[in-house]
């Protein structure tokens, strides 16, 4: 079931853009309204570059070590274990 939304009016749409949108809607067997709702839904579902960068920054703030640091520590641990085995 489709949730009830708010009306939205767009003024000064160029005639050529309106014709193209209406043609694309018709090619899919849909109304212009239905087609535009899908276009809007796709657009708002996709994060903006700023939103992606903000999420990445928050994630990096949570991490106390970089992945390079973690890999280097793991490599040192393995080397230490091998050195201990050889020394025995």
N, CA, C and O atoms as a DFTB+ gen file, in Angstrom:
352 C
 N C O
     1  1       0.838      -1.176       0.000
     2  2       0.000       0.000       0.000
     3  2       0.882       1.238       0.000
     4  3       1.903       1.278       0.687
     5  1       0.500       2.220      -0.749
     6  2       1.272       3.451      -0.904
     7  2       0.892       4.432       0.200
     8  3      -0.289       4.680       0.442
     9  1       1.900       4.986       0.865
    10  2       1.655       5.976       1.914
    11  2       1.160       7.276       1.291
    12  3       1.571       7.643       0.190
    13  1       0.292       7.954       1.989
    14  2      -0.219       9.232       1.520
    15  2       0.858      10.286       1.746
    16  3       1.445      10.364       2.824
    17  1       1.110      11.091       0.726
    18  2       2.159      12.102       0.826
    19  2       1.586      13.496       0.686
    20  3       0.373      13.701       0.693
    21  1       2.478      14.427       0.561
    22  2       2.110      15.833       0.415
    23  2       2.122      16.221      -1.049
    24  3       2.930      15.704      -1.821
    25  1       1.239      17.122      -1.440
    26  2       1.260      17.597      -2.821
    27  2       2.529      18.411      -3.079
    28  3       3.042      19.083      -2.184
    29  1       3.017      18.343      -4.293
    30  2       4.220      19.066      -4.676
    31  2       3.976      19.681      -6.041
    32  3       3.549      18.995      -6.970
    33  1       4.242      20.955      -6.164
    34  2       4.044      21.642      -7.428
    35  2       5.389      22.170      -7.903
    36  3       6.138      22.764      -7.127
    37  1       5.692      21.956      -9.174
    38  2       6.934      22.460      -9.744
    39  2       6.558      23.462     -10.833
    40  3       5.863      23.123     -11.791
    41  1       7.015      24.669     -10.678
    42  2       6.687      25.730     -11.636
    43  2       7.799      25.876     -12.668
    44  3       8.941      25.474     -12.443
    45  1       7.439      26.452     -13.789
    46  2       8.375      26.839     -14.846
    47  2       9.187      25.674     -15.409
    48  3      10.362      25.835     -15.739
    49  1       8.562      24.508     -15.516
    50  2       9.224      23.364     -16.143
    51  2       9.282      23.651     -17.646
    52  3       8.252      23.925     -18.261
    53  1      10.469      23.593     -18.238
    54  2      10.564      23.838     -19.684
    55  2       9.684      22.846     -20.463
    56  3       9.586      21.671     -20.107
    57  1       9.051      23.344     -21.527
    58  2       8.147      22.503     -22.318
    59  2       8.828      21.234     -22.816
    60  3       8.233      20.157     -22.773
    61  1      10.063      21.347     -23.286
    62  2      10.780      20.173     -23.810
    63  2      11.010      19.140     -22.707
    64  3      10.873      17.941     -22.950
    65  1      11.355      19.588     -21.502
    66  2      11.567      18.663     -20.381
    67  2      10.262      17.958     -20.036
    68  3      10.261      16.751     -19.795
    69  1       9.160      18.687     -20.010
    70  2       7.853      18.089     -19.703
    71  2       7.477      17.049     -20.757
    72  3       6.999      15.965     -20.423
    73  1       7.696      17.385     -22.036
    74  2       7.382      16.431     -23.112
    75  2       8.222      15.163     -22.973
    76  3       7.712      14.054     -23.127
    77  1       9.510      15.332     -22.681
    78  2      10.402      14.180     -22.535
    79  2       9.994      13.311     -21.349
    80  3       9.959      12.086     -21.464
    81  1       9.686      13.929     -20.216
    82  2       9.246      13.167     -19.044
    83  2       7.952      12.427     -19.317
    84  3       7.799      11.265     -18.940
    85  1       7.021      13.104     -19.973
    86  2       5.727      12.480     -20.290
    87  2       5.926      11.316     -21.258
    88  3       5.260      10.288     -21.136
    89  1       6.828      11.470     -22.209
    90  2       7.133      10.403     -23.164
    91  2       7.755       9.198     -22.459
    92  3       7.403       8.055     -22.749
    93  1       8.669       9.453     -21.542
    94  2       9.299       8.349     -20.800
    95  2       8.276       7.616     -19.939
    96  3       8.298       6.389     -19.845
    97  1       7.390       8.370     -19.317
    98  2       6.333       7.750     -18.508
    99  2       5.451       6.873     -19.387
   100  3       5.145       5.736     -19.028
   101  1       5.042       7.402     -20.543
   102  2       4.170       6.653     -21.455
   103  2       4.866       5.388     -21.958
   104  3       4.225       4.351     -22.123
   105  1       6.178       5.473     -22.201
   106  2       6.927       4.306     -22.678
   107  2       6.908       3.175     -21.653
   108  3       7.054       2.005     -22.006
   109  1       6.729       3.532     -20.394
   110  2       6.644       2.528     -19.325
   111  2       5.203       2.198     -18.972
   112  3       4.947       1.413     -18.059
   113  1       4.264       2.793     -19.692
   114  2       2.849       2.549     -19.425
   115  2       2.402       3.160     -18.109
   116  3       1.519       2.629     -17.436
   117  1       3.011       4.274     -17.747
   118  2       2.704       4.898     -16.468
   119  2       2.241       6.335     -16.688
   120  3       2.472       6.932     -17.740
   121  1       1.590       6.863     -15.675
   122  2       1.211       8.273     -15.705
   123  2       2.443       9.114     -15.417
   124  3       3.421       8.617     -14.859
   125  1       2.401      10.377     -15.791
   126  2       3.498      11.282     -15.493
   127  2       3.701      11.375     -13.982
   128  3       4.838      11.388     -13.509
   129  1       2.623      11.439     -13.235
   130  2       2.699      11.513     -11.772
   131  2       3.405      10.290     -11.188
   132  3       4.295      10.419     -10.348
   133  1       3.003       9.113     -11.637
   134  2       3.608       7.879     -11.147
   135  2       5.087       7.817     -11.505
   136  3       5.916       7.423     -10.685
   137  1       5.411       8.206     -12.723
   138  2       6.803       8.204     -13.172
   139  2       7.643       9.166     -12.328
   140  3       8.739       8.812     -11.892
   141  1       7.139      10.370     -12.097
   142  2       7.891      11.358     -11.331
   143  2       8.044      10.949      -9.866
   144  3       9.067      11.238      -9.246
   145  1       7.036      10.280      -9.313
   146  2       7.175       9.774      -7.941
   147  2       8.318       8.765      -7.852
   148  3       9.068       8.754      -6.876
   149  1       8.448       7.916      -8.876
   150  2       9.539       6.941      -8.905
   151  2      10.881       7.651      -9.030
   152  3      11.836       7.276      -8.351
   153  1      10.973       8.659      -9.874
   154  2      12.211       9.427     -10.041
   155  2      12.602      10.069      -8.707
   156  3      13.764      10.016      -8.304
   157  1      11.641      10.664      -8.039
   158  2      11.902      11.305      -6.745
   159  2      12.321      10.264      -5.702
   160  3      13.250      10.502      -4.930
   161  1      11.651       9.127      -5.676
   162  2      11.991       8.070      -4.716
   163  2      13.418       7.576      -4.915
   164  3      14.149       7.377      -3.946
   165  1      13.815       7.379      -6.173
   166  2      15.193       6.941      -6.457
   167  2      16.195       7.985      -6.005
   168  3      17.237       7.655      -5.438
   169  1      15.879       9.237      -6.258
   170  2      16.798      10.328      -5.907
   171  2      17.004      10.428      -4.399
   172  3      18.139      10.557      -3.942
   173  1      15.937      10.371      -3.630
   174  2      16.090      10.529      -2.181
   175  2      16.660       9.274      -1.522
   176  3      17.160       9.344      -0.400
   177  1      16.592       8.129      -2.200
   178  2      17.158       6.898      -1.641
   179  2      18.678       6.877      -1.773
   180  3      19.355       6.160      -1.036
   181  1      19.211       7.651      -2.700
   182  2      20.649       7.687      -2.958
   183  2      21.281       8.793      -2.118
   184  3      20.861       9.946      -2.207
   185  1      22.286       8.460      -1.302
   186  2      22.902       9.502      -0.477
   187  2      23.703      10.478      -1.334
   188  3      24.229      10.112      -2.386
   189  1      23.787      11.710      -0.876
   190  2      24.600      12.702      -1.561
   191  2      26.067      12.456      -1.234
   192  3      26.384      11.711      -0.307
   193  1      26.947      13.073      -1.986
   194  2      28.378      12.953      -1.710
   195  2      28.674      13.445      -0.299
   196  3      29.447      12.828       0.432
   197  1      28.056      14.556       0.076
   198  2      28.276      15.102       1.426
   199  2      27.838      14.109       2.497
   200  3      28.519      13.961       3.512
   201  1      26.714      13.429       2.289
   202  2      26.235      12.449       3.270
   203  2      27.188      11.261       3.371
   204  3      27.449      10.770       4.469
   205  1      27.706      10.801       2.248
   206  2      28.655       9.681       2.252
   207  2      29.933      10.075       2.986
   208  3      30.453       9.311       3.798
   209  1      30.433      11.275       2.691
   210  2      31.648      11.737       3.362
   211  2      31.435      11.921       4.857
   212  3      32.319      11.619       5.659
   213  1      30.261      12.416       5.229
   214  2      29.953      12.593       6.658
   215  2      29.923      11.249       7.380
   216  3      30.462      11.121       8.479
   217  1      29.290      10.241       6.760
   218  2      29.253       8.902       7.371
   219  2      30.653       8.315       7.498
   220  3      30.991       7.704       8.512
   221  1      31.466       8.505       6.458
   222  2      32.834       7.985       6.498
   223  2      33.634       8.667       7.609
   224  3      34.414       8.015       8.303
   225  1      33.444       9.961       7.777
   226  2      34.147      10.692       8.832
   227  2      33.723      10.191      10.203
   228  3      34.560      10.036      11.092
   229  1      32.425       9.935      10.383
   230  2      31.950       9.422      11.679
   231  2      32.549       8.058      11.964
   232  3      32.937       7.769      13.096
   233  1      32.627       7.208      10.929
   234  2      33.202       5.878      11.125
   235  2      34.678       5.969      11.487
   236  3      35.157       5.230      12.348
   237  1      35.395       6.870      10.833
   238  2      36.831       6.975      11.126
   239  2      37.061       7.551      12.517
   240  3      38.073       7.246      13.147
   241  1      36.145       8.377      13.005
   242  2      36.265       8.907      14.370
   243  2      36.077       7.802      15.394
   244  3      36.700       7.830      16.456
   245  1      35.219       6.821      15.088
   246  2      34.969       5.721      16.028
   247  2      36.157       4.789      16.113
   248  3      36.447       4.247      17.179
   249  1      36.851       4.594      14.998
   250  2      37.984       3.684      14.985
   251  2      39.185       4.315      15.654
   252  3      39.543       5.455      15.356
   253  1      39.812       3.578      16.562
   254  2      40.968       4.138      17.257
   255  2      42.256       3.901      16.481
   256  3      43.238       4.616      16.680
   257  1      42.264       2.905      15.600
   258  2      43.459       2.601      14.830
   259  2      43.091       2.506      13.355
   260  3      41.969       2.149      12.997
   261  1      44.049       2.830      12.522
   262  2      43.820       2.681      11.094
   263  2      43.980       1.210      10.724
   264  3      44.553       0.434      11.489
   265  1      43.486       0.835       9.584
   266  2      43.614      -0.553       9.147
   267  2      45.082      -0.901       8.924
   268  3      45.480      -2.048       9.130
   269  1      45.881       0.059       8.511
   270  2      47.321      -0.177       8.342
   271  2      47.949      -0.519       9.690
   272  3      48.758      -1.443       9.779
   273  1      47.585       0.216      10.737
   274  2      48.114      -0.062      12.077
   275  2      47.725      -1.464      12.539
   276  3      48.546      -2.188      13.103
   277  1      46.481      -1.841      12.302
   278  2      45.999      -3.158      12.710
   279  2      46.760      -4.249      11.970
   280  3      47.180      -5.233      12.578
   281  1      46.942      -4.080      10.655
   282  2      47.679      -5.084       9.875
   283  2      49.137      -5.177      10.308
   284  3      49.689      -6.274      10.388
   285  1      49.758      -4.050      10.583
   286  2      51.149      -4.065      11.046
   287  2      51.279      -4.757      12.400
   288  3      52.232      -5.504      12.621
   289  1      50.342      -4.522      13.298
   290  2      50.366      -5.180      14.614
   291  2      50.185      -6.690      14.452
   292  3      50.858      -7.471      15.124
   293  1      49.286      -7.100      13.571
   294  2      49.075      -8.531      13.340
   295  2      50.328      -9.169      12.752
   296  3      50.700     -10.280      13.131
   297  1      50.979      -8.465      11.825
   298  2      52.212      -8.979      11.221
   299  2      53.311      -9.119      12.280
   300  3      54.030     -10.119      12.293
   301  1      53.446      -8.137      13.158
   302  2      54.450      -8.211      14.238
   303  2      54.169      -9.399      15.159
   304  3      55.092     -10.106      15.562
   305  1      52.894      -9.618      15.491
   306  2      52.532     -10.755      16.346
   307  2      52.925     -12.072      15.699
   308  3      53.481     -12.950      16.359
   309  1      52.634     -12.214      14.394
   310  2      52.997     -13.456      13.691
   311  2      54.518     -13.645      13.685
   312  3      55.018     -14.746      13.913
   313  1      55.238     -12.559      13.423
   314  2      56.706     -12.649      13.409
   315  2      57.245     -13.034      14.781
   316  3      58.174     -13.837      14.881
   317  1      56.673     -12.471      15.830
   318  2      57.097     -12.816      17.192
   319  2      56.830     -14.293      17.486
   320  3      57.661     -14.970      18.092
   321  1      55.674     -14.785      17.057
   322  2      55.354     -16.197      17.285
   323  2      56.329     -17.101      16.534
   324  3      56.771     -18.120      17.065
   325  1      56.659     -16.731      15.309
   326  2      57.616     -17.539      14.544
   327  2      59.005     -17.501      15.185
   328  3      59.689     -18.523      15.248
   329  1      59.415     -16.344      15.653
   330  2      60.716     -16.207      16.308
   331  2      60.766     -17.069      17.574
   332  3      61.774     -17.720      17.849
   333  1      59.653     -17.067      18.351
   334  2      59.592     -17.893      19.568
   335  2      59.697     -19.374      19.221
   336  3      60.372     -20.123      19.927
   337  1      59.046     -19.806      18.154
   338  2      59.083     -21.220      17.762
   339  2      60.477     -21.631      17.327
   340  3      60.943     -22.720      17.663
   341  1      61.134     -20.776      16.591
   342  2      62.485     -21.079      16.093
   343  2      63.468     -21.118      17.263
   344  3      64.389     -21.935      17.270
   345  1      63.280     -20.244      18.249
   346  2      64.190     -20.153      19.400
   347  2      64.065     -21.382      20.290
   348  3      65.015     -21.705      21.003
   349  1      62.964     -22.063      20.279
   350  2      62.763     -23.225      21.174
   351  2      63.503     -24.397      20.719
   352  3      63.443     -25.450      21.353
